[in-house]
Amino acid sequence: MIIGIDDFQQKNVSFSIVKKADLPTHCPPIEVQKWSMHPKVFMQFDEQGEATCPYCGSKYQLVD
């Protein structure tokens, strides 16, 4: 079986809650052990308070 990059990302996506007080936030977060796994990308949240990292597919949810 061949696994494509989309399959890999769907199986290995992380989810993080971000408080407004912690803005600006970036992926990967500094507390992640493999913090150098891709370039630092600052998250831009949409109207629903959601953001997705374009490199690794990690999902972020903005809360009060």
Backbone torsions as a table, in degrees:
resi	resn	phi	psi	omega
1	MET	NA	134.2	177.5
2	ILE	-100.3	129.2	179.3
3	ILE	-106.6	122.2	178.2
4	GLY	-82.2	169.0	-179.9
5	ILE	-60.8	-35.7	179.0
6	ASP	-64.4	-40.8	177.3
7	ASP	-62.9	-42.6	-180.0
8	PHE	-62.2	-46.2	-178.3
9	GLN	-65.1	-38.7	-179.5
10	GLN	-65.7	-31.2	-178.3
11	LYS	-86.7	-17.1	-173.1
12	ASN	-125.7	30.9	-178.1
13	VAL	-89.5	134.9	175.7
14	SER	-98.2	164.0	-180.0
15	PHE	-132.6	130.9	-178.8
16	SER	-131.5	141.3	173.4
17	ILE	-94.6	132.0	-179.5
18	VAL	-122.1	128.6	176.4
19	LYS	-86.7	147.3	179.5
20	LYS	-56.7	-31.9	179.2
21	ALA	-66.1	-19.1	-178.5
22	ASP	-93.8	4.7	179.2
23	LEU	-74.7	148.8	-4.7
24	PRO	-75.4	152.2	179.0
25	THR	-123.1	157.6	-177.8
26	HIS	-138.8	163.8	175.5
27	CYS	-119.0	136.3	-5.7
28	PRO	-75.7	148.9	177.6
29	PRO	-62.9	150.5	-177.0
30	ILE	-63.2	-28.1	-178.3
31	GLU	-77.7	-7.9	178.5
32	VAL	-73.2	135.6	-178.3
33	GLN	-57.9	-40.6	-179.9
34	LYS	-97.8	55.5	-174.4
35	TRP	-64.2	-17.3	-179.5
36	SER	-99.8	21.8	-176.1
37	MET	-70.9	-20.0	172.8
38	HIS	-159.8	166.8	-179.2
39	PRO	-58.7	150.2	177.5
40	LYS	-66.8	126.5	180.0
41	VAL	-123.5	121.2	177.0
42	PHE	-79.1	133.8	-174.7
43	MET	-81.3	137.3	173.5
44	GLN	-114.7	117.3	-175.3
45	PHE	-88.7	143.5	178.5
46	ASP	-85.2	-172.6	-176.8
47	GLU	-62.3	-26.6	179.6
48	GLN	-88.8	1.3	179.7
49	GLY	78.4	26.3	-178.8
50	GLU	-113.4	147.6	175.6
51	ALA	-146.5	150.7	178.3
52	THR	-131.5	133.4	178.5
53	CYS	-72.1	128.0	-179.3
54	PRO	-71.6	-17.6	-179.1
55	TYR	-87.2	-49.3	-172.2
56	CYS	-115.0	-8.4	178.2
57	GLY	82.9	4.4	178.6
58	SER	-60.3	141.4	-178.5
59	LYS	-103.6	143.6	179.0
60	TYR	-129.9	140.8	177.7
61	GLN	-124.5	126.3	-180.0
62	LEU	-89.2	129.9	177.8
63	VAL	-128.4	164.4	178.7
64	ASP	-71.2	NA	NA
